[in-house]
Every structure is written in structure tokens, then in C-alpha cells.
Amino acid sequence: MAATTIKLHEDTKTQLDRFREYGNESYDEVIKKIIYIVNVSKNKPEFSQETIQAIEKARDRIKKGKFLTEEQAKKRLGL
């Protein structure tokens, strides 16, 4: 994977940090989530509000520690 460096204003970085769902989530992951949300909003506006609400609920669950680790999910799925 090729990588690049981009320059951000401090306030932009702060705003991106607010979208992080976990501490070591990369900016690449955060930006991809934002792009996904924008594309859904453009292509299926009827789903945009539903998507935003689902993401907010998921973020709340993660902050409260109510989630499965990858290992727990694999075990539950028998993988």
C-alpha cells in the first residue's frame, strides 16, 4: 500500500479525532468512514439519517465497552 502525507489544520485534526471509535483507529479508517457516509447520503438520501443514527449508536456502545473483540466474534461464529 502506498502512503502519502497530507497537511491538516489543527482544528481539522481535532474534528477527525472525534470520529475515532477506538484509540488506535487510523486516520485512513476515519476518512473512509466519512467518505462512506457522504456517498450514502448522496446516493440514497432516505438511508442517510438511518445510517447516521446507527453509527452514533455503535459509537456509544463502543465507548461503553459493549462490543465483541475480533477473537470473541470468531469464537461465537465458530471460526
JOBELGI-V63625 format. One line per field, one symbol per residue. ss: DSSP state (h for helix, s for strand, l for the rest). Layout:
ss->???
//
This chain:
ss->lllllllllhhhhhhhhhllllllllhhhhhhhhhhhhhhhhhlhhhhhhhhhhhhhhhhhhhllllllhhhhhhhhll
//
